[in-house]
Amino acid sequence: MYLDDLATIETQNLTTMEHLENEVLSFTANALTKSLREHFQHPERELDITTVYAATYENAIKLAWLTGQVHVIRMIGEGKIELASDSITLSDTAVPFKEAIEALEAMVPTESDVYKQLEANIKLKAFTVAAVSERDAVNRVKKLYEDALKSGQSRSEVMQNVDAFLNTAGVTNASPYYLELHYRNNMMSAYNAGRWTQVANNDLVQFLAYSSVLDDGTTELCRHLDNVVKAKEDPFWETYYPPNHHKCRGTVSPLSPRQYAALPDSVKAQSSQVTNQSVSGDSTMNKEHMFRSSPVVSMSTIPKALLERASEYGLTQKLLKQSAAESAAILDTQTKALGKLKAKAPLVSDDLEPFKEMVTNNLASKPDEILMGFESMDEEMDFPALYYLLNLDGTNTALGIAPAYNEAAFWELKNLTAEQVEQLRKRSIPLPE
């Protein structure tokens, strides 16, 4: 299979994804518009569209992730899979495309702990996006509404223009730009993460080929990366595995050693010239490269900016409690797995050294309390974490940080003062027993 053949297949795959994205946008815009219109017609009624919005977003991300896996399985030829996603029509219910998800789940393994942890991460991220963007959308429309009243329009006159306000806010079918910001980027991240799931540990796949949609909307970065072929283990993919920017339509196609050997020498030579240094050294391409963490990482993390807005709206505790309740079984499995470990992680505080044996033997199996909160992954992302606390001597408290929905391990150990413990409690919740 040559690169032109791959490009044709990827075009078909992206057409399927575009259809799914449009269906999700239409469904969400209709639900959001209806709820917001009713809210401004009857302001005394409490507005709560988070549940519907979160269910839609969660299923959209899950469907994109599963679709990515099925597309790669079909390309590799491991199974004869007929994907009917391009004919999916969302029903007017709170949980759309249930049948499509069930059909795809029957095609790929979904019983593993990895899948269950990913599902918990998706649910938390979906509820966070839904809760924050609901408040954002209401505030955007409310400002337009209040500005119109201040300009001298009567309430009845203003109500006649609510649909125009909704259009301006970008939450309608006619003008869904605000919703697109959330859906298209996150669905493509999930789609490409699903594709990676099927190639990461597959010995049939030894090489990857970057495929870009070439038209007037293609960035210089994706135009430059088109048809770049490198070994699957090449560190290049850690940086430039798509999506690489807003509305990125790049994909990475699987190649076997036989398929790679059949490629023209010119393709191999040109690909070898494209390196991390050569791409990042170009000012235009470096500026266009907005998404620098892999889609796999993005599936289990939440942007700091999003969590900061959640905090401003007073939603942090609500998000954590919702996640702990929905994913109680996953958290129970995680704490049991952590309880069997010795608490070993880099000691970042010298004053924990005198308590090293106590921490190693008791922190994981006999903590005084376990909290759940959001911990920093890097400058841009946070992840849901479990905080294990062990009182050492009345003054010092050992803290062990482990992921809530990832491989059971302590990533960091440190010593906290009583004041620091109280600060941690304020931004966390006690893990339900």
Stockholm file with secondary structure:
# STOCKHOLM 1.0

chainA/1-433         MYLDDLATIETQNLTTMEHLENEVLSFTANALTKSLREHFQHPERELDITTVYAATYENAIKLAWLTGQVHVIRMIGEGKIELASDSITLSDTAVPFKEAIEALEAMVPTESDVYKQLEANIKLKAFTVAAVSERDAVNRVKKLYEDALKSGQSRSEVMQNVDAFLNTAGVTNASPYYLELHYRNNMMSAYNAGRWTQVANNDLVQFLAYSSVLDDGTTELCRHLDNVVKAKEDPFWETYYPPNHHKCRGTVSPLSPRQYAALPDSVKAQSSQVTNQSVSGDSTMNKEHMFRSSPVVSMSTIPKALLERASEYGLTQKLLKQSAAESAAILDTQTKALGKLKAKAPLVSDDLEPFKEMVTNNLASKPDEILMGFESMDEEMDFPALYYLLNLDGTNTALGIAPAYNEAAFWELKNLTAEQVEQLRKRSIPLPE
#=GR chainA/1-433 SS CCHHHHHHHHHHHHHHHHHHHHHHHHHHHHHHHHHHHHHHHSTTSCCCCHHHHHHHHHHHHHHHHHHHHHHHHHHHTSSCCCCCGGGCCCCSSSSTTHHHHHHHHTTSCCCSHHHHHHHHHHHHHHHHHHHHHHHHHHHHHHHHHHHHHHTTCCHHHHHTTHHHHHHHHTCSSSCCHHHHHHHHHHHHHHHHHHHHHHHTTCTTCCEEEEECCCSTTCCHHHHHHTTCEEETTCTHHHHHCSCCSTTCCCEEEEECHHHHHTSCHHHHHHHHHCCHHHHHTSHHHHHHCCCCSCHHHHHTCEEHHHHHHHHHTTCHHHHHHHHHHHTHHHHHHHHHHHHTSCCCSCBCCGGGGGGHHHHHHHTTTSCSEEEEEEEECSSSEEEEEEEEEEECSSSCEEEEEEESSSSSCCCEEEEECHHHHHHHHHTSEECCC
#=GC SS_cons         CCHHHHHHHHHHHHHHHHHHHHHHHHHHHHHHHHHHHHHHHSTTSCCCCHHHHHHHHHHHHHHHHHHHHHHHHHHHTSSCCCCCGGGCCCCSSSSTTHHHHHHHHTTSCCCSHHHHHHHHHHHHHHHHHHHHHHHHHHHHHHHHHHHHHHTTCCHHHHHTTHHHHHHHHTCSSSCCHHHHHHHHHHHHHHHHHHHHHHHTTCTTCCEEEEECCCSTTCCHHHHHHTTCEEETTCTHHHHHCSCCSTTCCCEEEEECHHHHHTSCHHHHHHHHHCCHHHHHTSHHHHHHCCCCSCHHHHHTCEEHHHHHHHHHTTCHHHHHHHHHHHTHHHHHHHHHHHHTSCCCSCBCCGGGGGGHHHHHHHTTTSCSEEEEEEEECSSSEEEEEEEEEEECSSSCEEEEEEESSSSSCCCEEEEECHHHHHHHHHTSEECCC
//
